[in-house]
Each structure stands twice: as structure tokens, then as C-alpha cells.
Amino acid sequence: MSGKGNFHANANVETFFKTIKAELIWRLSWETRRRTEMTILEYINGFYNP
């Protein structure tokens, strides 16, 4: 973690969440919370953690 006021501290996490929202979450409709969680985990493991 960086110190207080360092605006670069969360840049990577914010980029990740922006990407997952734009590429996955906003493009699909979700039937259940469980299916949403499974799809997000599959996306993370398939794209970010191959």
C-alpha cells in the first residue's frame, strides 16, 4: 500500500473493475446472483489468471 494522498495506489484495481464492467457485466443480463458470481469467477480465472 502506498501512503495517503498517492493517487496511483488504486489505479490498477480501478482499471480492472472498469474493464470487467465494460466487457462482462454491462453486456449481459443476469438471472441469479449465483450465476453472476460464477460468470465473474470464470472471467477472472480465464482472462486474468490463465
C-alpha positions in Angstrom: 0.0 0.0 0.0 1.2 3.5 -0.7 0.8 6.5 1.5 -2.1 8.8 2.0 -2.8 11.0 -1.0 -1.0 8.9 -3.6 -3.4 8.8 -6.5 -1.5 5.8 -8.1 -2.4 3.5 -5.2 -5.7 2.2 -6.7 -5.1 2.7 -10.4 -4.6 -1.0 -11.2 -7.7 -2.0 -9.3 -9.8 0.7 -10.8 -8.7 -0.3 -14.3 -9.6 -3.9 -13.5 -13.1 -3.1 -12.4 -13.7 -0.7 -15.3 -12.6 -3.5 -17.7 -14.7 -6.2 -16.1 -17.8 -4.0 -16.1 -17.4 -2.9 -19.7 -16.6 -6.3 -21.1 -18.8 -8.5 -19.0 -21.2 -7.1 -16.5 -23.0 -4.4 -18.6 -23.2 -6.7 -21.7 -25.3 -9.5 -20.2 -28.5 -9.8 -18.2 -28.3 -11.8 -15.0 -30.9 -14.3 -13.9 -29.5 -15.1 -10.4 -26.8 -13.8 -8.1 -25.1 -17.3 -8.1 -24.9 -17.3 -11.9 -23.4 -13.8 -11.8 -20.8 -14.8 -9.3 -19.9 -17.9 -11.3 -19.6 -16.0 -14.6 -17.4 -13.3 -13.0 -15.1 -16.0 -11.4 -14.9 -17.8 -14.8 -14.0 -14.5 -16.5 -11.3 -13.7 -13.9 -9.7 -17.2 -14.0 -9.9 -17.4 -17.8 -8.7 -13.9 -18.7 -6.5 -12.7 -15.8 -5.2 -16.0 -14.4 -4.6 -18.3 -17.4 
